[in-house]
Amino acid sequence: MKFRPCIDLHNGKVKQIIGGSLSDGAEPETNFVSEKPPAWYAERYKADGLTGGHVIKLGTGNDDAAREALGGWPNGLQVGGGITAENAFQWLEAGASQVIVTSYIFQNGQIDPDRLSKLVRETGRDRLVLDLSCRKKDGQYHVVTDRWQTFTETVVDADSLRELADHCCEFLVHGVDVEGKQQGMDEELIALLAEHAPIPCVYAGGVRNFQDLEKLNIVGQGRIDVTIGSALDLFGGTMPYEEVVKFCAQ
């Protein structure tokens, strides 16, 4: 289990928000707003050799902040939020190790194979991460797009994970229903990913303490990497960042 750090950007600032509260025209519920610039976090992660973390642009107005973060850890961080086939290569040139994509590959609630193929041609499979962040509906996990507000028809299951793995190097999966609430993880989702994801997979959502990390390692069969937001002391929480890094390294 590897620790994957994060830098979530909203209105140009590093923030931690409650995942399901993102919407157009309204301020999301916010757990933390940092006084430190994005580069401060990137440089901290670089000093600790933490590769594969992600910079997420939550809405518009975050491009400059994202470029600042990537400049602090060139080729050490992924970037997501508003990525398309038309701009993906620009972000790779700006220093992203990979680009993270969700909404672009969906049209009318379904995966658009032409868009997915076009994207892979621009980035290459090894530099593309698919964000399969999901919410539960009618007993199944559906990928959600448009700031996690729109349910797609794509269900996260063995078939979809196997099929999509042919087009990317890893999956990023937020358990949106528990994201930012610090009320516990979605263990059912973690178990599903551990059982069926054929490529590296990063889980985010609800990690509160080191007991949760131990449980994630067990339920995830040691195969699922983790990112921690609101619970981390870097973002106003109680879990010491340095201890988390040590714990996951073991």
C-alpha positions as CSV (number, residue, x, y, z in Angstrom):
1,M,0.0,0.0,0.0
2,K,1.5,3.3,-1.2
3,F,0.6,6.7,0.1
4,R,-0.4,9.1,-2.7
5,P,-0.5,12.7,-1.6
6,C,-3.0,15.2,-3.0
7,I,-3.4,18.9,-3.7
8,D,-7.1,19.8,-4.2
9,L,-7.6,23.3,-5.8
10,H,-10.7,25.4,-5.6
11,N,-10.7,29.1,-6.7
12,G,-6.9,29.0,-6.9
13,K,-6.4,27.8,-3.3
14,V,-5.6,24.5,-1.7
15,K,-8.8,23.3,0.0
16,Q,-10.5,20.2,1.4
17,I,-14.2,20.0,0.6
18,I,-17.0,17.5,1.1
19,G,-17.1,15.7,-2.2
20,G,-20.9,15.6,-2.8
21,S,-21.3,19.3,-2.2
22,L,-19.7,20.5,-5.4
23,S,-22.1,22.2,-7.8
24,D,-22.3,25.2,-10.1
25,G,-23.3,28.5,-8.7
26,A,-22.8,27.6,-5.0
27,E,-19.9,27.4,-2.6
28,P,-19.1,23.8,-1.6
29,E,-19.0,22.7,2.0
30,T,-15.3,23.3,3.0
31,N,-13.3,21.5,5.7
32,F,-10.1,23.4,5.2
33,V,-8.6,26.3,3.3
34,S,-4.8,26.5,3.3
35,E,-2.7,29.6,3.8
36,K,0.2,27.9,2.0
37,P,0.6,28.0,-1.8
38,P,0.2,24.9,-3.9
39,A,4.0,24.8,-4.5
40,W,4.6,24.4,-0.8
41,Y,2.8,21.1,-0.8
42,A,4.4,19.9,-4.0
43,E,7.9,20.6,-2.7
44,R,7.1,18.8,0.5
45,Y,6.0,15.7,-1.4
46,K,9.1,16.0,-3.6
47,A,11.4,16.1,-0.5
48,D,9.8,12.9,0.7
49,G,9.9,11.2,-2.7
50,L,6.2,10.7,-2.9
51,T,5.4,10.0,-6.6
52,G,2.0,9.4,-8.1
53,G,0.1,12.0,-6.1
54,H,-2.5,14.1,-7.8
55,V,-3.4,17.8,-8.3
56,I,-7.1,18.2,-8.8
57,K,-8.7,21.3,-10.2
58,L,-12.2,21.6,-8.7
59,G,-13.8,23.9,-11.3
60,T,-12.5,26.9,-13.2
61,G,-9.9,29.4,-12.1
62,N,-7.3,26.8,-11.0
63,D,-5.0,26.5,-14.0
64,D,-2.3,28.9,-12.6
65,A,-2.4,27.2,-9.2
66,A,-2.1,23.8,-10.9
67,R,0.9,24.9,-12.9
68,E,2.5,26.2,-9.8
69,A,2.1,22.8,-8.1
70,L,3.5,20.9,-11.1
71,G,6.4,23.3,-11.1
72,G,7.2,22.4,-7.5
73,W,7.5,18.6,-8.3
74,P,8.0,18.2,-12.1
75,N,7.0,14.8,-13.4
76,G,6.1,13.8,-9.8
77,L,2.4,14.7,-9.7
78,Q,-0.6,13.8,-11.8
79,V,-3.2,16.5,-12.8
80,G,-6.9,16.2,-13.2
81,G,-10.0,18.5,-13.7
82,G,-11.2,19.7,-17.1
83,I,-8.7,17.5,-19.0
84,T,-9.6,16.8,-22.6
85,A,-7.8,15.3,-25.7
86,E,-7.3,18.9,-26.8
87,N,-5.4,20.1,-23.7
88,A,-4.0,16.8,-22.2
89,F,-0.6,17.1,-23.9
90,Q,-0.2,20.7,-22.7
91,W,-0.5,19.5,-19.1
92,L,2.0,16.8,-19.7
93,E,4.4,19.5,-21.1
94,A,3.7,21.6,-18.0
95,G,5.2,18.9,-15.8
96,A,2.4,16.4,-15.1
97,S,3.5,12.8,-14.9
98,Q,0.0,11.7,-16.0
99,V,-3.3,13.3,-16.7
100,I,-6.5,12.2,-14.9
101,V,-9.7,12.1,-16.9
102,T,-13.4,11.4,-16.2
103,S,-16.0,13.6,-17.7
104,Y,-14.4,14.1,-21.1
105,I,-14.8,10.4,-22.0
106,F,-18.5,10.3,-21.2
107,Q,-21.4,11.5,-23.5
108,N,-25.0,11.2,-22.5
109,G,-24.1,9.0,-19.5
110,Q,-22.1,6.5,-21.5
111,I,-18.5,6.1,-22.4
112,D,-17.7,7.5,-25.8
113,P,-15.2,5.1,-27.4
114,D,-14.1,7.6,-30.0
115,R,-13.2,10.2,-27.3
116,L,-11.4,7.6,-25.2
117,S,-9.3,6.5,-28.2
118,K,-8.5,10.0,-29.2
119,L,-7.4,10.7,-25.6
120,V,-5.1,7.7,-25.6
121,R,-3.6,8.7,-28.9
122,E,-2.7,12.1,-27.3
123,T,-1.2,10.8,-24.1
124,G,-0.3,7.2,-24.5
125,R,-1.7,4.6,-22.1
126,D,1.1,5.0,-19.7
127,R,0.4,8.7,-19.1
128,L,-3.4,8.4,-18.7
129,V,-5.2,7.8,-15.4
130,L,-9.0,7.2,-15.5
131,D,-11.0,8.7,-12.6
132,L,-13.8,6.2,-11.7
133,S,-15.0,8.1,-8.7
134,C,-18.5,6.7,-7.9
135,R,-21.6,6.9,-5.9
136,K,-23.9,4.0,-5.0
137,K,-27.4,3.8,-6.7
138,D,-29.7,0.8,-6.7
139,G,-27.0,-1.3,-5.1
140,Q,-24.3,-0.6,-7.7
141,Y,-21.4,1.8,-7.9
142,H,-22.0,4.2,-10.8
143,V,-19.2,6.5,-12.1
144,V,-20.2,10.2,-11.5
145,T,-19.1,13.1,-13.6
146,D,-19.5,16.9,-13.7
147,R,-18.0,17.5,-10.2
148,W,-19.6,14.2,-9.0
149,Q,-23.1,15.4,-9.5
150,T,-24.1,13.4,-12.6
151,F,-24.7,9.7,-12.5
152,T,-23.5,7.8,-15.6
153,E,-24.7,4.4,-16.8
154,T,-21.2,3.0,-16.2
155,V,-21.1,0.7,-13.3
156,V,-17.8,0.0,-11.5
157,D,-17.5,-3.8,-11.6
158,A,-15.3,-6.6,-12.8
159,D,-16.2,-6.1,-16.5
160,S,-15.8,-2.3,-16.6
161,L,-12.5,-2.4,-14.7
162,R,-11.1,-5.1,-17.0
163,E,-12.2,-3.3,-20.1
164,L,-11.0,0.2,-19.1
165,A,-7.6,-1.1,-17.8
166,D,-6.6,-1.6,-21.5
167,H,-6.7,2.1,-22.0
168,C,-4.9,3.6,-19.0
169,C,-2.1,2.9,-16.5
170,E,-4.2,3.2,-13.3
171,F,-7.5,4.1,-11.7
172,L,-8.2,6.9,-9.2
173,V,-11.4,6.2,-7.3
174,H,-13.1,8.5,-4.8
175,G,-15.8,7.0,-2.7
176,V,-17.9,10.1,-3.2
177,D,-20.6,9.3,-0.6
178,V,-17.9,9.3,2.2
179,E,-15.4,11.8,0.7
180,G,-14.5,14.6,3.1
181,K,-16.8,13.4,5.9
182,Q,-14.3,11.6,8.0
183,Q,-16.9,9.1,9.0
184,G,-15.2,6.0,7.7
185,M,-14.3,4.4,4.4
186,D,-16.4,2.6,1.8
187,E,-15.0,-0.9,2.5
188,E,-17.3,-2.6,0.0
189,L,-15.9,-0.4,-2.7
190,I,-12.3,-1.1,-1.6
191,A,-12.9,-4.8,-1.6
192,L,-14.4,-4.6,-5.1
193,L,-11.4,-2.7,-6.4
194,A,-8.9,-5.1,-4.8
195,E,-10.7,-8.1,-6.3
196,H,-11.2,-6.9,-9.8
197,A,-8.9,-4.0,-10.7
198,P,-6.1,-5.5,-12.9
199,I,-3.9,-2.3,-12.8
200,P,-2.8,-0.1,-9.9
201,C,-5.7,1.6,-8.1
202,V,-5.8,4.6,-5.7
203,Y,-8.7,4.9,-3.2
204,A,-9.8,8.1,-1.6
205,G,-12.6,8.8,0.9
206,G,-13.3,8.6,4.6
207,V,-9.9,7.6,6.0
208,R,-9.9,8.9,9.6
209,N,-7.1,7.3,11.5
210,F,-4.4,4.6,11.4
211,Q,-6.9,1.9,12.3
212,D,-8.6,2.8,9.0
213,L,-5.3,2.5,7.2
214,E,-4.7,-1.0,8.7
215,K,-8.2,-2.0,7.6
216,L,-7.7,-0.6,4.1
217,N,-4.5,-2.7,3.8
218,I,-6.4,-5.8,4.8
219,V,-9.6,-5.3,2.9
220,G,-7.6,-4.0,-0.1
221,Q,-5.3,-7.1,0.0
222,G,-2.3,-4.7,0.0
223,R,-3.1,-3.9,-3.6
224,I,-4.9,-0.5,-3.1
225,D,-3.0,2.7,-2.7
226,V,-4.5,5.5,-0.6
227,T,-4.8,9.2,-0.5
228,I,-5.9,11.1,2.6
229,G,-7.4,14.6,2.6
230,S,-9.3,16.2,5.5
231,A,-7.9,13.8,8.2
232,L,-4.3,14.7,7.4
233,D,-2.6,17.4,9.6
234,L,-1.4,19.2,6.5
235,F,-5.1,19.9,5.9
236,G,-6.2,20.6,9.4
237,G,-6.8,17.0,10.5
238,T,-5.2,14.9,13.3
239,M,-3.3,12.3,11.3
240,P,0.4,13.3,11.3
241,Y,1.6,13.4,7.7
242,E,5.1,12.1,8.5
243,E,3.6,9.2,10.4
244,V,1.3,8.4,7.5
245,V,4.2,8.3,5.1
246,K,6.2,6.0,7.4
247,F,3.2,3.7,8.0
248,C,2.4,3.2,4.3
249,A,6.1,2.7,3.5
250,Q,6.2,-0.3,5.9
